[in-house]
Amino acid sequence: MRTSLLILALAFVPTTASADPPSVSLVSGGAAIASFEQVSDDGCVTTFGDVAVVNARFGGELADGVYVTGMQEDTCAGTGNGFAGFAPGSFTVIGLSYARYQGELVVDSYSGGPSVTLDLDLRWFGQGVVHREKSWFRDDYVIEFSYSAYRNATTVGTFTLDGEPVTVTSARIGSQASGTILR
């Protein structure tokens, strides 16, 4: 009788899931972003976009370097040109305080227009209030978290597009750490 009760009791003991370790994915890095604009001398062509210097310290799919995306609109001719690209280069990102990128990028059009050439020797200096965001989620199967911080920045240095000066309209420096643990 005792043996039957023991076997019956063991039949109702919950089994553990797999003995596999949990799957962990972590991403950490920093970036400096500058929005830019350039207007041709005749006022017909406006070029605008963003430059992001990325320092992917750990994990993630982004490579270290500079990412550019932008548009050129010729209001006199009624045409436009979109461009986007990536290039490695000499860069530094130090927390939310300082960043620098030095290099030349030839960025291809994704709309059939001509390539554009950006020359940068640009420094970002973090200033003002640091904005922080965080999120956390947990259930029986997953833990997810994200922490990010950013602050506005001023920029100094040179920035040209096809040999003509570019105006930086806004800038900021940011950092992020995020992760997922699947149990």
N, C-alpha and C positions, 0 to 999 in steps of 0.2 A: 504494500500500500504506500509506504514511504517513497519507494522508487517511482511509482506512478505519479505521485504528487510532485516530485522533483522534476520529472520529465515534463509534466503539464506546466509547471511554473516556468521552466526554461523556455518553453514555447512562447511565452508572453513577454520575455525580456526583450526590450528594444535593442536592435542591433545598431551598431555605429555605421555611419556612411562609409565611404571609402577611407582607406588609410593614407590616401594621397595628401600631400601638404597643400595648404591653400594657395591659390593663384594670386600673386601680388603684382600690381602694375603701379609704378611711381613715376611722376614727371616733375621736374624742377627746373626753373630757369628765369632769366631776366630779359628785358627788352627795352629799347629806347625807340620811340615813335615820333616822327615829324610829319606833319601835314604841310604840303607845299602848294604854291601857285606861281604861275608865270604868265604874263600877258605880253603879246608881241607889241612892237613899237607902233604898228598901225591899229592896234586894238582888236584885230580880227580873230587872232588865235589865243585861246586861253588853255593853258595846260595846268592840271591839278592832280593831286594824288597823295599817296602816303609812302614813306620809307620807314621800315622797321628793322632795326639792328637786333638780332636775336642771339642770345647766349644760352643755349639749351644745355644746362649743366648736367642733367641726368634724365634719361628716358625720353619718351616722346618721339614723334616722327619728324620734327623740324630739325634742320641742320643749322649749325652756327654760320652766321653771315648776315647779309642784308637782303630783305625782300622789298620789292617795289611794285606798286600797282598805281595806274593813273589813266587819265583821259586827256586827249587834245580835242578841242572843239573849235572849228573854224566857222564862225557865224557869218562871215562874208561869203564863203563858198558853200556853206551848208553841209560841210563834211565833218567827220570825226574819226578819231583813232584811239583805240584802247591798247594799253600795253601793261605787261606784268612780267616779272622775272626775279631771279635770285643770283647772287654772286658771293663767293667767299671774299674776305678782305682783311685788312688790319683793323681790328675792333677791340673795344674794351667795354664792359658793363660792370659797374661797381655798385651793387645794391640799388638804392633809390637816390643816390647822390650824383653819380657821374657816368657818362658814357661817351665814347668816341668811335667814329668810323672814318676811315681814310681809304679811298679807293675809287676806281672807275667801273661803271657798269654799262654795258650795251644791252638795252632791254628791248626784246622783240615785241612786235605788235601781235595782238591776238585777233585783230579785225582786218588784216590785210594791208595796213598802212606801213609807213617806214619805221624802222627801229629808232629809238632815242638813246642818247648817251648822257649819262649822269656822272658828274665828277663831284666827289664829296671829300671834304676834310672838315667834318662837323663834330662839335662837342655839345653835349647836353649837360646842363647843371640843374639838378633837382632843386625845387624851391617850394615853399609853402607847405600847406597841410598834407599829411599822408592819409590817403583814403584806404581803408581796409575792408575786405569782404571775406566772409567765410561761410561755408556750408558743410553740412554733415548729414549722412543718411545711413541708417543701419536697419537691416531686417534679418531674417533667419539665414539668408544666403549670401548677402553682400554687405560690405562696408565701403562707403564712398566718402571722400572728403576733398575739399578744395579751399585753399587759402590764397588770397591775392592782395596785393597792395600796389598803389601807384600814386604818383604826385606829378604836378605840372613841372615843366622844365623850361629854361631859357636855352637858346642855342647860339653859339658863336662859331665862326669859321667860314669856309667857302662852300657854296653849293651852286653848281651850274647845270643847265640842261641844254644840250647841243651848243655849248660854249657861252650861253647867256645866263646871267644871274637869276636865281630862283629866290622867292620870298618864302620863308617858313612862317606859316600862319598859326600853328599851334604845335606844342611838343609836350611829351610826358615820358617818364621812366616808370617801368613797372616790374613786378616780380610775381611769380606764381609757383605754388607747389600743390600737386593734386595726386590722388591715388585711388585705386580700387583694390579691394581684397575680396576675392570670391572664396567662400568657405565650402 
